[in-house]
Amino acid sequence: MFSVLKPHRWKLAALLVAANLGLLLHLACGELKPISEWVWLDIVGEGGSALLALIWLALVLKSRPAGRVTNYLVLGLSGIFFSWWIDSLDEFIRLPDSITWDHWLESGPMPVGMVLLTLGIYHWHREQLAISAQMEKRERLFREHRLFDKLTPLGSADYLKRQLADSLVESVAQQQPLSLLVLDLDNFAAINQAYGHAEGDAVLQALSHLLLLNLRHQDLLCRLAGDRFVVLLPNTGERQAQAMAQELQQAVQALAHKTRQHGERLQLSACTAAVMALEETPEALLKRLNLALARAKSPLAKSA
């Protein structure tokens, strides 16, 4: 659980400090109400709402990798929790009528939190649409199931070669650039050795899901072999493809994948390379891509 919270430790620390400062301000400026003045319905309603906001926050942190969408959700829920927390303090602490800052603390963070939460839910919805679009693309081609990988399932190496041949012809006819991107997971054999092949398969499935989320609708993701994935990028030049390769590399590093048996977070990393197609055969293009990956994985390239 702590490994999941680590990317958000500063935001959570700020929320904890803000909640305690609000409590200390109320205690310093007001007086505790006797139990006879407590309104239990308000306490349950406002305190329960604050508790639910914390539960939602924990579920978001547990179920999502770090990133922009998760930041929106975390900040939005934090603002909502803080408003409900300050509101619930009024049920236990009486402030003088001359004090007005408590109204700002109660009302100010709520609309900001709602806006951020709405942005997060909107982008989360777009993520799900992207996944659905990729799955629809796969289902339309399910008749060629022998060309799909059985584990992930993505297009296999044979399917990639077929699509690459068609895309090369189309690229020349339309005079549009075509690029290939390869991603190779680091130390995958060590994961299989330490946690078993079932856990290694789960890592590949999670990685496939992550890559699909970070690709465009027109891109084609295939599993070339083992822990190596290739993306066919139509209408994409080499510089843009290299930028996308860096983004995928960073997304893999931020993936919060936990082992099924012990819940231990695996720190994943990957090596990437990208090349733009020339007037060549699919075999020659794939050979150039593999050579580019070998150069990227060499100790000299990593030290540079």
C-alpha positions in Angstrom: 0.0 0.0 0.0 2.8 2.4 0.9 4.4 1.9 -2.6 1.1 3.0 -4.2 1.0 6.1 -2.0 4.7 7.0 -2.7 4.1 9.0 -5.9 1.5 11.1 -4.1 3.2 11.5 -0.7 3.6 15.3 -1.1 -0.1 15.8 -1.9 -1.2 13.6 0.9 1.2 15.3 3.3 -0.1 18.7 2.4 -3.7 17.4 2.9 -2.8 16.1 6.4 -1.1 19.3 7.3 -4.0 21.4 6.1 -6.6 19.3 8.0 -4.6 19.5 11.2 -4.0 23.3 10.8 -7.8 23.7 10.4 -8.3 21.7 13.6 -5.7 23.7 15.5 -7.2 27.0 14.3 -10.7 26.0 15.6 -9.3 24.9 18.9 -7.3 28.1 19.3 -10.1 30.5 18.5 -13.1 28.6 19.8 -14.4 26.5 22.6 -15.5 22.9 22.8 -19.3 22.3 22.8 -20.8 20.1 25.5 -22.1 16.8 24.3 -25.6 18.0 25.0 -25.3 20.5 22.1 -24.0 18.0 19.6 -26.3 17.4 16.6 -25.8 13.8 15.8 -27.5 13.9 12.4 -25.1 16.7 11.2 -22.1 14.9 12.7 -23.0 11.7 10.9 -23.8 13.5 7.6 -20.8 15.8 7.5 -18.3 13.5 9.2 -19.5 10.5 7.1 -19.1 12.6 3.9 -15.5 13.5 4.9 -14.8 9.8 5.6 -16.3 8.7 2.2 -14.1 11.2 0.4 -11.0 9.6 2.1 -12.2 6.2 1.1 -12.7 7.3 -2.6 -9.2 8.8 -2.4 -7.7 5.6 -1.2 -9.5 3.6 -3.9 -8.3 5.9 -6.7 -4.7 5.7 -5.4 -4.9 1.9 -5.2 -6.5 1.3 -8.6 -4.8 3.8 -10.9 -1.2 4.5 -12.0 0.4 7.9 -11.3 -0.3 10.5 -14.0 -2.3 13.6 -14.9 -5.7 12.0 -14.6 -4.9 10.6 -11.2 -3.6 13.9 -10.0 -6.9 15.6 -11.0 -8.8 13.0 -9.0 -6.6 13.1 -6.0 -6.6 16.9 -5.8 -10.3 17.1 -6.4 -11.1 14.6 -3.7 -8.7 16.3 -1.3 -10.5 19.6 -1.7 -13.9 18.0 -1.1 -12.6 16.2 2.0 -11.1 19.4 3.4 -14.4 21.3 3.0 -16.4 18.5 4.7 -13.7 18.2 7.4 -13.9 21.9 8.3 -17.7 21.8 8.2 -17.7 18.9 10.6 -15.5 20.7 13.1 -18.3 23.3 13.7 -20.3 20.5 15.3 -17.8 20.1 18.1 -16.2 23.6 18.4 -18.0 26.9 18.8 -16.4 29.9 17.2 -17.1 33.6 18.0 -19.5 35.4 15.7 -16.8 37.8 14.8 -14.8 35.1 13.0 -15.5 34.7 9.3 -12.5 32.8 8.0 -14.2 29.5 8.8 -16.8 30.1 6.1 -14.0 30.5 3.5 -12.4 27.3 4.7 -15.7 25.4 4.5 -16.9 26.8 1.1 -13.8 27.7 -0.8 -12.1 24.3 -1.5 -15.4 22.5 -2.4 -16.1 24.1 -5.8 -12.4 23.9 -6.7 -12.3 20.2 -5.7 -15.5 19.5 -7.7 -14.0 21.2 -10.8 -10.8 19.1 -10.5 -12.7 15.9 -9.8 -14.9 16.6 -12.9 -11.8 17.1 -15.0 -10.3 13.8 -13.7 -13.5 11.9 -14.4 -13.8 13.4 -17.9 -10.2 12.3 -18.8 -10.8 8.9 -17.1 -13.8 8.5 -19.4 -11.7 9.3 -22.4 -9.2 6.6 -21.3 -12.0 4.0 -21.2 -13.2 5.1 -24.6 -9.7 4.6 -26.0 -9.5 1.1 -24.5 -12.9 0.2 -25.9 -11.9 1.5 -29.4 -8.8 -0.7 -29.3 -10.8 -3.7 -28.2 -13.4 -3.1 -31.0 -10.5 -3.0 -33.5 -9.3 -6.4 -32.2 -12.8 -7.9 -32.2 -13.3 -6.8 -35.9 -10.3 -8.8 -36.7 -11.0 -11.8 -34.5 -11.6 -14.0 -37.5 -7.9 -14.0 -37.9 -7.4 -15.2 -34.3 -4.4 -17.3 -35.2 -2.6 -14.1 -35.9 -3.2 -12.8 -32.4 -1.2 -13.4 -29.3 -3.0 -15.7 -26.9 -1.8 -14.0 -23.7 -2.3 -10.3 -24.1 -4.1 -10.5 -26.7 -2.5 -8.3 -29.3 -1.4 -8.9 -32.8 1.4 -11.4 -33.2 4.6 -11.0 -35.1 3.0 -12.5 -38.2 0.1 -10.1 -38.0 2.5 -7.2 -37.7 4.3 -8.3 -40.8 1.1 -8.4 -42.8 -0.1 -5.0 -41.6 3.4 -3.6 -42.1 3.5 -4.7 -45.7 0.1 -3.0 -46.4 1.1 0.1 -44.6 4.3 0.5 -46.5 2.4 0.4 -49.8 -0.1 2.8 -48.5 2.6 5.2 -47.2 4.3 5.4 -50.6 1.0 5.8 -52.4 -0.2 8.7 -50.1 3.3 10.1 -49.6 2.9 10.1 -45.9 5.6 9.1 -43.3 5.4 5.7 -41.5 7.3 4.8 -38.4 7.9 1.8 -36.2 8.4 1.9 -32.4 9.8 -1.0 -30.3 9.6 -1.3 -26.5 11.5 -4.0 -24.7 10.9 -4.6 -21.0 14.1 -4.6 -18.9 15.0 -7.7 -16.7 11.8 -9.6 -17.5 13.6 -12.9 -17.1 14.4 -11.9 -13.5 10.7 -11.3 -12.8 9.8 -14.8 -14.1 12.6 -16.3 -12.0 11.7 -14.4 -8.8 7.9 -14.6 -8.9 7.1 -17.3 -11.4 5.8 -17.3 -15.0 2.2 -16.6 -13.9 3.3 -13.3 -12.4 5.4 -12.6 -15.6 2.3 -13.1 -17.7 0.3 -10.7 -15.4 3.0 -8.1 -16.0 2.8 -8.5 -19.7 -1.0 -8.1 -19.6 -0.8 -5.0 -17.4 1.9 -3.6 -19.8 -0.3 -4.2 -22.8 -3.2 -2.3 -21.1 -0.9 0.6 -20.3 0.5 0.9 -23.8 -3.0 0.9 -25.3 -3.9 3.8 -23.0 -1.0 5.8 -24.2 -1.4 5.2 -28.0 -3.6 6.9 -30.6 -6.6 5.3 -32.2 -4.8 4.8 -35.5 -1.7 3.1 -34.0 -1.3 -0.6 -34.0 0.2 -2.4 -31.0 1.6 -5.9 -31.5 3.6 -8.3 -29.3 6.6 -9.2 -31.4 8.1 -11.9 -29.0 8.3 -12.4 -25.3 8.6 -9.0 -23.6 9.1 -7.1 -26.8 6.3 -4.9 -28.3 6.2 -3.1 -31.6 3.9 -0.2 -32.5 3.0 0.7 -36.1 2.7 4.5 -36.4 1.0 5.7 -39.6 1.4 9.4 -40.6 4.2 9.8 -38.1 7.7 11.0 -38.7 10.8 9.8 -36.9 11.1 12.7 -34.5 7.5 12.3 -33.4 7.9 8.6 -33.1 11.0 9.0 -30.9 9.0 11.4 -28.6 6.3 8.9 -28.3 8.9 6.2 -27.4 10.1 8.4 -24.6 6.6 8.9 -23.3 5.9 5.2 -23.3 9.2 4.6 -21.5 8.2 7.0 -18.8 4.7 5.5 -18.5 6.3 2.1 -17.9 8.4 3.5 -15.1 5.3 5.0 -13.4 3.3 1.8 -13.7 2.2 0.7 -10.1 2.0 -3.1 -10.7 1.9 -5.2 -7.6 2.5 -8.9 -7.4 -0.5 -11.1 -6.8 0.9 -13.1 -4.0 2.6 -10.6 -1.7 1.3 -7.2 -3.1 4.9 -6.1 -3.7 5.3 -3.3 -6.2 7.6 -4.2 -9.2 9.7 -1.3 -10.4 9.5 -1.7 -14.1 11.6 -0.1 -16.8 11.9 -0.5 -20.6 14.2 0.3 -23.5 12.7 1.9 -26.6 13.7 2.7 -30.1 12.0 4.2 -33.2 12.8 4.3 -36.9 11.0 5.8 -39.9 10.2 3.6 -42.9 12.2 4.0 -46.2 11.6 2.3 -49.5 12.3 -1.1 -48.1 10.7 -4.5 -47.4 9.0 -5.2 -44.1 11.9 -7.6 -43.2 14.5 -4.9 -43.8 12.5 -2.3 -41.8 12.2 -4.7 -38.8 15.9 -5.5 -39.0 16.7 -1.8 -38.8 14.4 -1.4 -35.8 16.0 -4.3 -34.0 19.5 -2.8 -34.7 18.3 0.5 -33.3 17.0 -1.2 -30.2 20.3 -3.0 -29.8 22.2 0.3 -30.0 19.8 1.8 -27.4 20.4 -1.1 -25.0 24.2 -1.1 -25.3 26.1 0.1 -22.2 27.7 2.9 -24.3 24.3 4.3 -25.3 23.0 4.1 -21.7 26.0 5.9 -20.3 25.6 8.7 -22.9 
